[in-house]
Amino acid sequence: MNIIKIRKSGTFYSVFDDDCYILYFLLGYQINNSKVGFPKSALNKVINILEENKINYEIIGEDRNKNFKTLNRYEKFVKSGREKYSKDSHYEDLIDKLKCTTPEKLDKILLTIETILNE
């Protein structure tokens, strides 16, 4: 069964691997080394968002969980999160490349982009 597993570590909570993409998509939390962390003070916000979107979750060691059974939308949000993360990463890579481009080449690139957008 697909379920977000939330683990407590001190005053923070963490999710790993595919679970990260869901929190990235729904809350904009940054992914670092296949991990998303958030403070204890944000736990209720995270839980509310997961419940609103019918995503199964379990807080490891706290005996708190929610199972939406056949209504669970975990897979849908993992897919959406992966797609958003991929696009956002691509945009960031392009911006980094543009920052290192010569002014002349940048002018040419911007003109091409503007032409395409104005079609």
Backbone as JSON Lines, residues from 0, in Angstrom:
{"i":0,"aa":"M","n":[0.84,-1.18,0.0],"ca":[0.0,0.0,0.0],"c":[0.89,1.24,0.0]}
{"i":1,"aa":"N","n":[0.5,2.23,-0.77],"ca":[1.26,3.47,-0.86],"c":[0.83,4.42,0.25]}
{"i":2,"aa":"I","n":[1.83,4.82,1.01],"ca":[1.58,5.64,2.19],"c":[2.8,6.52,2.46]}
{"i":3,"aa":"I","n":[2.57,7.76,2.81],"ca":[3.67,8.64,3.2],"c":[4.07,8.26,4.62]}
{"i":4,"aa":"K","n":[5.35,7.98,4.78],"ca":[5.88,7.66,6.11],"c":[6.64,8.87,6.61]}
{"i":5,"aa":"I","n":[6.14,9.44,7.69],"ca":[6.74,10.64,8.28],"c":[7.52,10.2,9.51]}
{"i":6,"aa":"R","n":[8.8,10.58,9.53],"ca":[9.67,10.18,10.64],"c":[10.11,11.4,11.43]}
{"i":7,"aa":"K","n":[10.06,11.28,12.75],"ca":[10.49,12.38,13.62],"c":[11.98,12.23,13.89]}
{"i":8,"aa":"S","n":[12.66,13.39,13.84],"ca":[14.09,13.44,14.14],"c":[14.34,14.73,14.92]}
{"i":9,"aa":"G","n":[14.35,14.63,16.23],"ca":[14.52,15.82,17.07],"c":[13.28,16.7,16.97]}
{"i":10,"aa":"T","n":[13.49,17.96,16.59],"ca":[12.36,18.88,16.46],"c":[11.87,18.98,15.02]}
{"i":11,"aa":"F","n":[12.33,18.07,14.17],"ca":[11.93,18.06,12.77],"c":[11.3,16.73,12.4]}
{"i":12,"aa":"Y","n":[10.57,16.76,11.31],"ca":[10.02,15.56,10.7],"c":[10.6,15.45,9.3]}
{"i":13,"aa":"S","n":[10.74,14.22,8.82],"ca":[11.3,14.0,7.48],"c":[10.5,12.96,6.73]}
{"i":14,"aa":"V","n":[10.5,13.1,5.41],"ca":[9.98,12.08,4.51],"c":[11.06,11.82,3.47]}
{"i":15,"aa":"F","n":[11.03,10.63,2.88],"ca":[12.1,10.22,1.98],"c":[11.56,9.68,0.65]}
{"i":16,"aa":"D","n":[12.44,9.66,-0.32],"ca":[12.19,9.04,-1.62],"c":[10.93,9.58,-2.29]}
{"i":17,"aa":"D","n":[10.03,8.7,-2.76],"ca":[8.83,9.16,-3.48],"c":[7.96,10.1,-2.65]}
{"i":18,"aa":"D","n":[7.95,9.91,-1.35],"ca":[7.14,10.77,-0.47],"c":[7.53,12.24,-0.61]}
{"i":19,"aa":"C","n":[8.8,12.48,-0.9],"ca":[9.3,13.85,-1.05],"c":[8.56,14.61,-2.14]}
{"i":20,"aa":"Y","n":[8.29,13.92,-3.24],"ca":[7.67,14.59,-4.38],"c":[6.26,15.08,-4.05]}
{"i":21,"aa":"I","n":[5.59,14.37,-3.17],"ca":[4.24,14.79,-2.78],"c":[4.31,16.09,-1.98]}
{"i":22,"aa":"L","n":[5.22,16.17,-1.01],"ca":[5.33,17.4,-0.21],"c":[5.9,18.55,-1.04]}
{"i":23,"aa":"Y","n":[6.76,18.23,-2.0],"ca":[7.28,19.25,-2.92],"c":[6.12,19.83,-3.72]}
{"i":24,"aa":"F","n":[5.28,18.96,-4.25],"ca":[4.17,19.4,-5.09],"c":[3.12,20.17,-4.3]}
{"i":25,"aa":"L","n":[2.72,19.64,-3.16],"ca":[1.62,20.24,-2.4],"c":[2.03,21.43,-1.55]}
{"i":26,"aa":"L","n":[3.27,21.42,-1.04],"ca":[3.67,22.46,-0.09],"c":[4.89,23.28,-0.52]}
{"i":27,"aa":"G","n":[5.53,22.87,-1.61],"ca":[6.69,23.6,-2.08],"c":[7.95,23.37,-1.26]}
{"i":28,"aa":"Y","n":[7.97,22.32,-0.45],"ca":[9.15,22.02,0.35],"c":[10.28,21.53,-0.56]}
{"i":29,"aa":"Q","n":[11.49,21.97,-0.27],"ca":[12.64,21.62,-1.09],"c":[13.12,20.2,-0.81]}
{"i":30,"aa":"I","n":[13.53,19.53,-1.87],"ca":[14.07,18.18,-1.77],"c":[15.59,18.26,-1.74]}
{"i":31,"aa":"N","n":[16.2,17.64,-0.74],"ca":[17.65,17.57,-0.62],"c":[18.05,16.13,-0.37]}
{"i":32,"aa":"N","n":[18.8,15.56,-1.31],"ca":[19.26,14.17,-1.18],"c":[18.11,13.21,-0.91]}
{"i":33,"aa":"S","n":[17.06,13.3,-1.7],"ca":[15.88,12.42,-1.59],"c":[15.2,12.53,-0.22]}
{"i":34,"aa":"K","n":[15.25,13.72,0.36],"ca":[14.67,13.93,1.68],"c":[14.02,15.31,1.74]}
{"i":35,"aa":"V","n":[12.87,15.37,2.4],"ca":[12.22,16.65,2.71],"c":[12.07,16.7,4.22]}
{"i":36,"aa":"G","n":[12.47,17.82,4.8],"ca":[12.31,18.01,6.23],"c":[11.46,19.23,6.51]}
{"i":37,"aa":"F","n":[10.76,19.17,7.64],"ca":[9.96,20.31,8.05],"c":[9.9,20.33,9.58]}
{"i":38,"aa":"P","n":[9.71,21.52,10.16],"ca":[9.71,21.62,11.62],"c":[8.44,21.04,12.25]}
{"i":39,"aa":"K","n":[8.57,20.71,13.51],"ca":[7.45,20.16,14.28],"c":[6.23,21.08,14.2]}
{"i":40,"aa":"S","n":[6.47,22.37,14.17],"ca":[5.37,23.34,14.14],"c":[4.54,23.25,12.85]}
{"i":41,"aa":"A","n":[5.08,22.63,11.81],"ca":[4.36,22.52,10.53],"c":[3.63,21.19,10.39]}
{"i":42,"aa":"L","n":[3.75,20.3,11.36],"ca":[3.16,18.97,11.24],"c":[1.66,19.01,10.99]}
{"i":43,"aa":"N","n":[0.92,19.8,11.76],"ca":[-0.53,19.85,11.56],"c":[-0.9,20.37,10.17]}
{"i":44,"aa":"K","n":[-0.15,21.33,9.67],"ca":[-0.38,21.84,8.32],"c":[-0.18,20.73,7.29]}
{"i":45,"aa":"V","n":[0.91,19.97,7.43],"ca":[1.2,18.87,6.52],"c":[0.09,17.83,6.57]}
{"i":46,"aa":"I","n":[-0.3,17.45,7.77],"ca":[-1.36,16.44,7.95],"c":[-2.66,16.92,7.33]}
{"i":47,"aa":"N","n":[-3.02,18.18,7.56],"ca":[-4.26,18.71,6.99],"c":[-4.25,18.67,5.46]}
{"i":48,"aa":"I","n":[-3.12,19.02,4.87],"ca":[-2.99,18.99,3.4],"c":[-3.1,17.56,2.89]}
{"i":49,"aa":"L","n":[-2.43,16.63,3.56],"ca":[-2.51,15.23,3.14],"c":[-3.95,14.71,3.23]}
{"i":50,"aa":"E","n":[-4.63,15.04,4.32],"ca":[-6.01,14.59,4.49],"c":[-6.95,15.24,3.48]}
{"i":51,"aa":"E","n":[-6.77,16.52,3.22],"ca":[-7.6,17.21,2.22],"c":[-7.46,16.55,0.85]}
{"i":52,"aa":"N","n":[-6.28,16.05,0.56],"ca":[-6.01,15.44,-0.74],"c":[-6.13,13.92,-0.73]}
{"i":53,"aa":"K","n":[-6.61,13.38,0.37],"ca":[-6.84,11.94,0.52],"c":[-5.58,11.12,0.21]}
{"i":54,"aa":"I","n":[-4.52,11.44,0.94],"ca":[-3.25,10.73,0.8],"c":[-2.97,10.01,2.11]}
{"i":55,"aa":"N","n":[-2.79,8.7,2.03],"ca":[-2.5,7.91,3.23],"c":[-1.18,8.36,3.84]}
{"i":56,"aa":"Y","n":[-1.14,8.38,5.17],"ca":[0.1,8.73,5.86],"c":[0.21,7.96,7.16]}
{"i":57,"aa":"E","n":[1.44,7.89,7.64],"ca":[1.73,7.29,8.94],"c":[2.87,8.09,9.56]}
{"i":58,"aa":"I","n":[2.7,8.44,10.82],"ca":[3.79,9.09,11.55],"c":[4.45,7.99,12.37]}
{"i":59,"aa":"I","n":[5.64,7.62,11.96],"ca":[6.36,6.5,12.57],"c":[6.64,6.81,14.04]}
{"i":60,"aa":"G","n":[6.31,5.87,14.9],"ca":[6.59,5.99,16.33],"c":[5.56,6.79,17.11]}
{"i":61,"aa":"E","n":[4.59,7.38,16.44],"ca":[3.58,8.18,17.14],"c":[2.19,7.57,17.04]}
{"i":62,"aa":"D","n":[2.08,6.46,16.35],"ca":[0.8,5.77,16.21],"c":[-0.29,6.69,15.68]}
{"i":63,"aa":"R","n":[0.09,7.57,14.76],"ca":[-0.89,8.43,14.07],"c":[-0.85,8.07,12.6]}
{"i":64,"aa":"N","n":[-2.01,7.81,12.03],"ca":[-2.06,7.49,10.62],"c":[-3.45,7.75,10.08]}
{"i":65,"aa":"K","n":[-3.53,7.72,8.77],"ca":[-4.81,7.86,8.09],"c":[-4.78,6.96,6.87]}
{"i":66,"aa":"N","n":[-5.83,6.17,6.69],"ca":[-5.92,5.26,5.57],"c":[-7.21,5.54,4.81]}
{"i":67,"aa":"F","n":[-7.07,6.07,3.61],"ca":[-8.23,6.37,2.79],"c":[-8.66,5.19,1.92]}
{"i":68,"aa":"K","n":[-8.02,4.05,2.14],"ca":[-8.32,2.8,1.43],"c":[-8.32,3.04,-0.08]}
{"i":69,"aa":"T","n":[-9.39,2.73,-0.77],"ca":[-9.42,2.84,-2.24],"c":[-9.44,4.29,-2.73]}
{"i":70,"aa":"L","n":[-9.68,5.24,-1.84],"ca":[-9.69,6.65,-2.23],"c":[-8.29,7.27,-2.2]}
{"i":71,"aa":"N","n":[-7.31,6.52,-1.72],"ca":[-5.94,7.02,-1.6],"c":[-5.43,7.55,-2.94]}
{"i":72,"aa":"R","n":[-4.93,8.78,-2.92],"ca":[-4.45,9.44,-4.14],"c":[-2.92,9.59,-4.15]}
{"i":73,"aa":"Y","n":[-2.25,8.75,-3.4],"ca":[-0.79,8.79,-3.29],"c":[-0.12,8.78,-4.67]}
{"i":74,"aa":"E","n":[-0.46,7.78,-5.49],"ca":[0.2,7.62,-6.8],"c":[0.0,8.84,-7.69]}
{"i":75,"aa":"K","n":[-1.18,9.41,-7.68],"ca":[-1.46,10.59,-8.49],"c":[-0.53,11.74,-8.1]}
{"i":76,"aa":"F","n":[-0.35,11.93,-6.8],"ca":[0.47,13.05,-6.35],"c":[1.96,12.77,-6.48]}
{"i":77,"aa":"V","n":[2.38,11.52,-6.4],"ca":[3.78,11.2,-6.67],"c":[4.1,11.54,-8.12]}
{"i":78,"aa":"K","n":[3.23,11.14,-9.02],"ca":[3.44,11.42,-10.45],"c":[3.47,12.93,-10.71]}
{"i":79,"aa":"S","n":[2.49,13.65,-10.18],"ca":[2.45,15.11,-10.37],"c":[3.68,15.78,-9.76]}
{"i":80,"aa":"G","n":[4.09,15.31,-8.6],"ca":[5.26,15.87,-7.94],"c":[6.54,15.62,-8.71]}
{"i":81,"aa":"R","n":[6.7,14.41,-9.24],"ca":[7.88,14.1,-10.06],"c":[7.94,14.99,-11.3]}
{"i":82,"aa":"E","n":[6.79,15.15,-11.96],"ca":[6.73,15.99,-13.16],"c":[7.08,17.44,-12.84]}
{"i":83,"aa":"K","n":[6.52,17.96,-11.77],"ca":[6.81,19.35,-11.37],"c":[8.28,19.51,-11.0]}
{"i":84,"aa":"Y","n":[8.81,18.56,-10.25],"ca":[10.22,18.62,-9.84],"c":[11.13,18.59,-11.06]}
{"i":85,"aa":"S","n":[10.82,17.74,-12.02],"ca":[11.62,17.63,-13.23],"c":[11.62,18.95,-14.01]}
{"i":86,"aa":"K","n":[10.44,19.53,-14.19],"ca":[10.33,20.81,-14.91],"c":[11.05,21.92,-14.16]}
{"i":87,"aa":"D","n":[10.81,22.0,-12.85],"ca":[11.45,23.05,-12.06],"c":[12.97,22.92,-12.09]}
{"i":88,"aa":"S","n":[13.47,21.69,-12.02],"ca":[14.92,21.47,-12.08],"c":[15.47,21.89,-13.44]}
{"i":89,"aa":"H","n":[14.71,21.6,-14.49],"ca":[15.13,22.0,-15.83],"c":[15.19,23.52,-15.94]}
{"i":90,"aa":"Y","n":[14.16,24.2,-15.42],"ca":[14.15,25.67,-15.44],"c":[15.37,26.23,-14.69]}
{"i":91,"aa":"E","n":[15.66,25.67,-13.53],"ca":[16.8,26.15,-12.73],"c":[18.12,25.94,-13.48]}
{"i":92,"aa":"D","n":[18.26,24.81,-14.15],"ca":[19.47,24.55,-14.95],"c":[19.6,25.57,-16.07]}
{"i":93,"aa":"L","n":[18.49,25.86,-16.74],"ca":[18.53,26.84,-17.82],"c":[18.9,28.23,-17.3]}
{"i":94,"aa":"I","n":[18.34,28.61,-16.19],"ca":[18.64,29.92,-15.6],"c":[20.12,30.0,-15.23]}
{"i":95,"aa":"D","n":[20.66,28.94,-14.66],"ca":[22.09,28.92,-14.32],"c":[22.94,29.08,-15.58]}
{"i":96,"aa":"K","n":[22.55,28.41,-16.66],"ca":[23.3,28.54,-17.92],"c":[23.19,29.95,-18.48]}
{"i":97,"aa":"L","n":[21.99,30.54,-18.39],"ca":[21.81,31.9,-18.89],"c":[22.66,32.9,-18.12]}
{"i":98,"aa":"K","n":[22.82,32.68,-16.83],"ca":[23.63,33.59,-16.01],"c":[25.1,33.57,-16.42]}
{"i":99,"aa":"C","n":[25.53,32.48,-17.03],"ca":[26.94,32.34,-17.43],"c":[27.16,32.67,-18.91]}
{"i":100,"aa":"T","n":[26.12,33.09,-19.59],"ca":[26.18,33.37,-21.02],"c":[26.67,34.79,-21.26]}
{"i":101,"aa":"T","n":[27.36,34.98,-22.37],"ca":[27.83,36.33,-22.72],"c":[26.62,37.22,-23.01]}
{"i":102,"aa":"P","n":[26.77,38.53,-22.82],"ca":[25.65,39.44,-23.09],"c":[25.13,39.35,-24.53]}
{"i":103,"aa":"E","n":[26.02,39.18,-25.48],"ca":[25.61,39.1,-26.89],"c":[24.76,37.84,-27.13]}
{"i":104,"aa":"K","n":[25.23,36.73,-26.6],"ca":[24.49,35.48,-26.78],"c":[23.16,35.53,-26.03]}
{"i":105,"aa":"L","n":[23.15,36.15,-24.87],"ca":[21.92,36.29,-24.09],"c":[20.89,37.11,-24.86]}
{"i":106,"aa":"D","n":[21.32,38.2,-25.5],"ca":[20.4,39.01,-26.3],"c":[19.77,38.17,-27.41]}
{"i":107,"aa":"K","n":[20.56,37.35,-28.06],"ca":[20.07,36.5,-29.14],"c":[19.06,35.48,-28.6]}
{"i":108,"aa":"I","n":[19.37,34.89,-27.46],"ca":[18.47,33.9,-26.84],"c":[17.15,34.55,-26.46]}
{"i":109,"aa":"L","n":[17.22,35.72,-25.84],"ca":[16.01,36.41,-25.41],"c":[15.15,36.81,-26.61]}
{"i":110,"aa":"L","n":[15.77,37.25,-27.69],"ca":[15.03,37.6,-28.9],"c":[14.3,36.38,-29.46]}
{"i":111,"aa":"T","n":[14.99,35.23,-29.46],"ca":[14.37,33.99,-29.94],"c":[13.18,33.59,-29.06]}
{"i":112,"aa":"I","n":[13.35,33.7,-27.77],"ca":[12.27,33.36,-26.85],"c":[11.07,34.29,-27.05]}
{"i":113,"aa":"E","n":[11.32,35.58,-27.16],"ca":[10.25,36.53,-27.37],"c":[9.51,36.28,-28.68]}
{"i":114,"aa":"T","n":[10.26,35.93,-29.73],"ca":[9.64,35.63,-31.02],"c":[8.71,34.42,-30.9]}
{"i":115,"aa":"I","n":[9.16,33.38,-30.24],"ca":[8.34,32.18,-30.06],"c":[7.1,32.48,-29.22]}
{"i":116,"aa":"L","n":[7.28,33.25,-28.15],"ca":[6.14,33.58,-27.28],"c":[5.11,34.47,-27.96]}
{"i":117,"aa":"N","n":[5.54,35.28,-28.89],"ca":[4.64,36.2,-29.59],"c":[3.95,35.59,-30.81]}
{"i":118,"aa":"E","n":[4.26,34.33,-31.11],"ca":[3.65,33.68,-32.29],"c":[2.17,33.47,-32.08]}
